[in-house]
Amino acid sequence: MSGASAIYRAFRLRRVNPSTYMRTMAQGKDASAQSRDETVSIRVNGEHRRVHQGLTIAQLASDELGLDPAKVAVERNLEVVPRSTLGDVLVEDGDELEIVHFVGGGVAQGADDIWSVAGKSFTSRLIVGTGKYKDFAENAAAVEASGAEIVTVAVRRVNVSDPKAPMLTDFIDPKKITYLPNTAGCFTADEAIRTLRLAREAGGWDLVKLEVLGEAKTLYPDMRETLTATETLANEGFKPMVYCVDDPIAAKQLEDAGAVAVMPLGAPIGSGLGIQNLVTIRLIVEGASVPVLVDAGVGTASDAAVAMELGCDGVLMNTAIAEAKEPIRMARAMKLAVEAGREAYLSGRMGKRKYADPSSPLSGLI
């Protein structure tokens, strides 16, 4: 089989089943109130439908069929409609539409392995920081290579002396990547709360990363101040993902205080030592009912894989990528490590044995 043929077999186009994606419509509407003059008759993937007049193809896909227009391809009357124009082309009476997407191999697949926090769902389980890079361009390239959908951003004063200086948003589009404002550098609950109030005013963000540091040498969290800030922020409508010590009791207290995720450190921030206490991380994972992400201490890809093998929902890192000799390559390595660790966790590790167990059968030896 040729390479092209194999790719075709692996990713065949399939019709979307509109009935599968059809959103539940409001009950009790008086059907007679809708005049047939206000609708048009079309065929979608061979099925007859009447839809409201004046809909664009994008509106038909999203509002009527519950589909993401960015994830489908549309043919209208035997001509492919460019995706960039789906929001402009009106559905007309008599149109015949074919709506397709990619599926693998012809076998129905289960839902993607996604994770959710505060009602938002993500595919990538890697969160990356935006500090320590040589420039914003390198930072943006690393984010792309990592596949991350969330980046942490520090809240800092605007450079009023040079208002035209480059900004992170010029390189990493907050419409495409979720910004997670954090309180890096805050040493009291009040400082952290003020910082995040400003962040919400600036960008409307309520999903935030809270860290309240105890002192500058270890950058360990001050858990008393962290707990106070968590309670206040949750009461004000924030959804804090909270940096904490690797203590299952403290993690549970943060969850009870309103944390939407707990983020125990694997080792001191920026140390690159890897996860120092596998047992406590595992206990936090077992006891939590919110996502658990290892935050701080990752130095290389194997550290990220270990975090995922422990059952963590994700990993956050910055220095491990930014200070690598080749940050972009390390970003790719971290992406693969997180994916591999997650697959290993889902696969179920073999049990450890005290002695050897031969892989080949011993019967039938010559």
N, C-alpha and C positions, 0 to 999 in steps of 0.2 A: 504493500500500500504506500503511495507517495506521501510526502510530508503534508502537502496541501490537502490531500484526501483525508488524511488522519485528522487534521485540524477541523475539516468540514464535518467529519463524523462526530468529533468531540463536542463541537459547538454548533449544533443545528438550530436553525430558526424554527420557532414554534409559535403558533397563534396564541395570543393571550385569550383565556377564557373569560369573557366579560362578566358572566354570571358569578364567577369565582370572586371577582374583585368588586362587584356591585355594592355600593354602599347601601345600608339600610335607610330607606326613605321615611320621612315623617308619615305617621299613620293618620288616618281620618280625614285627609283632604278630599274635598268634593271634586271627583274627577270631572263631573259635568261642567264645572266652573272653567275648565280649561278648553278653550275653543280649539278645534282642529286647525283653524287658521293660524294659531300661534305655534304650531309645531311643524316639523318637517319629517318626512319619511326617509330613512336611510338603512343601509345594511352594514353591520359591523361584524367582520369575520363570519359572514354568511348568515347572520341572524338579523331578522327585521326588527327595527326599533323606530319609535317616534320620539324625537327629542325637541327641546325648546328651540324656536327660531332664534338666530343671532348668536349661537354658540360658536366659539372658535374651536379648532381641533384640540388645542391644549385644554380648554374648559371641558370639552367632552371627555377627554381622558381623565382629568383630575376630578371634576365635579360629578360627572355621571358614572364613570367607571372605577373611580378610586385608584387610578394609575398615576405614577410619576412620569410626566411627559419627558423628563430627561433620561428615562431608562427604557423607552420603547422607540420603535421605528414605525412610521405610518406611511401606508400607500393609499392614495386617493384616486379612484378611477384609473387604476393601473399606472399611476405616476407617483414616485416617491416624493413625499413632502419633506423638504429640509427641516431638521429639528429647530433651526433658528427661526423658522417662520410659523411654527405651530400655533403661536399666540396671535397670529395675524390672519390666518386663513379661516374663513367662515365655513361651517358645515351647511351644505345646501341640499334641497330636496332631491332625492334620487341618488345621492352620493353612495358609492360603495367603498368602504374602508377596510383595509387589512392592517391590524395592529399586531406587531410581533416583538419578541424579545429573545435573548439568548438563553438557552437551557443546555445543560450538559447531557450528552450521551443518550437522551431519550428516556431516561428513568427519572421519575418524579423525585425531587430532592426535598429534604426537610428545610426548615428555616435556617438562615445563616446563623453562625455562632456570634451573636451580637451581645453586647452588655448595655445596661441602662443605668443612668444616674439622674435623679431628680426629673424623671419623665422623659429624658432625652436618650436616644439610642445611638450607639456607635459600633462600628465594625472593628476598627483598630483598637487594640488594648494597650497601646503604647502612647504615653503622654510625654511630650518633650518641652524643655524649657527654652528660653530665648536669650539667655545671658552667655557671656564669655566668648562669643564668636568674634572673629576679626572684623566682620561687618555684617550688615543686614542681608546682603546678597548671599553670603555663605550660610547664614541662618536659614534663609528661605529654602536654599537648595537642600540643606540637611532635613528640614521638615518634610519636603517632598520625598526625599529618599527614604525617610523613616515610615512613610505612610500614615503618620499621626494625623488624627482629626481634631485633636485638642492641643493647644500650646498654652503654657503658663506665661503670664506677662506681669512684670512689676509695674506698679503705679508710681510714676515719678513726675516731678514738676516739668512743665513745658519750658523749653529753652527760649525765654522771651527775648534774649539778645540776638537770637538767630531763628526766627519763626519759620524760615524756609529750610531749615536743616532736615535731612532725611528722617523719616519716622518709620517705625516697624510696620505700620499699616500700609505704607507705600510698597512693601515687599511681601507681606503675608496678609492676604485679603480676609478680613474678619467675616465676610459673607460666605467664605468657603471653608475656613478653619475656625473652630470654636475657640474664642479667647477665654482663658480662665485667669482672671485677675487674682494676684496673690499678694500677701502681706509680707514678703521677704524684707528683712531688716527691721521689723517691728518687735519691740521688746516688752510692750504692755498691751493689755486688752484694749485700752482706749485708743492707742495708736492704730491698732489693727482695724478697729471699728470705724474710725475716721477715714482711714485709707479706703476701705471698701464702700463706704457711703459715697465718697468722691468717685470711685470707679463706677458705681451704679448710675450716678448722675452723668458721668462722661459718656458711658456706652450702653446704659440700660441693663447691665449684667446683674443677675441675681445668683447665678451659679458661680461660686467663688472658691478660691483656695485660701484657707486660713492657716497661718503659722505665726505663733507668738514665741519668740526665742527667749531662752533663759539667760544665756551669756555668750560672749563672742568667741570664746575659745573652742567650745564643742558644738555650738549652734544647736544644742539639744532644746526641745520645746519646754517652756514653762507650763506645766499642765494645769496649774491653778488658774493662771491667766487665760490659757487656751480654753478651758471649760467655761469661764465667765464670758469670754467673747463669743463662744459658740451659742450659748443660751441667748445672749442679746441679739446676735445676728439672726438666729432662727425666729425670734419673736418679731423682728422687723421685716420678715419675709425673705431674707436671704436663704440660699441653699448651700451651706458651707461644706466643702470637702476639707477634712481637717488633718493636718500633719501632727503626728503624736508619737510618743514613745512606744516601743514594742511590748506593750503590757496589755493583756486581754481585758483586765478590769478597767483600766483607763479607757480603752477603746469602747467598751460597752457603755461607760458613763457618757462619753461623747455622743454616741448613738442616741442615748436616752435624752440628751440635751438638745438634739435636733440636727446632728451631723447627717448629711446625706451620703457620705462616704468617709471611711477612716483610712488614714495613710500613714501607717507605722514606718519608722525609719529602719532601713536595713543595716546602716552604719552611719557615722556622722556625715553630714552634708559635705560633698566634695571630696570625701576621703578615698573613694574607689575601692574600699575594703571588701565589698560584697556583703551578702547577708550574714551577719554574725550570729544570729540566734534563730535557727530554723524552727525550734520547738515553739517559741512564743508567737512567731508569725503564723504557724499552723494553728495554734490555739485561737488566735484572733479570727482567722478565717472560719474555723469551726463554730465560733460563737456569735459571729456577726450576722445581722439580717440586712445590712447595707453593703455596698461594694467595698472591698478591701484592696488597696493598691500600695505596693511597696514604694516608698518615697525616700530617696537619698541613699547613698552608699554604693550604688551600682558602679562597677568599674569596667566591665567588659561583658560580652554577649552571654557567657555562661552564667553570670550573676542574674541576668534577666530571665534566662531559661529556668533557673532554680526557683525564682519567685513564682513563675507561672506553674511550675510543677507542684508547688505547695498548695495550689488552688486559688491563688490571688486572682482578682478580676482584671488587674492590670499593673503596669509599672510606670513610674514617672522618673525621668532622668534628664540631666542637663550636662554636667561636667564630663561624664563618660563619653559623650559625643563631641562636645565643643572643644575639649582638650586633647582629643585623639590626634595623632599625627595626620590622619586623613579623615576629617569629620564626616564627609559625605559617605565614604565607604563604611565607617563605623555606624552611621545611621542605618544603612542597609542591613548591616550585621545585626543590629538590635531589632529591627523589624522581623528578621528571620528567626532570631532567638526567641522572641516573644511568641511568635506563631508556633515554633517547635515545642516550646515549653507547654503551651496550652494544649496542643495535640497530644503530648505525652500524658498530661494530667487527665484528659478525657479518655485516653486509651486505657488507663489503669496499669500502673507499674506492676511488674512481676514481683512476687514475694522474695525477700532475701533469705538465703539459706546459709547454714553454717558450713556445709560441705559441697563438693562438686556434684553435679547432676548431668550425666552425658547427654549431649544433644542428639546423637545418633543411636538407634536401637542396638542393644547388645546381642540380640538373638540373630542367628543365621551367620555368625562370623565364620570365616574360613579357618 
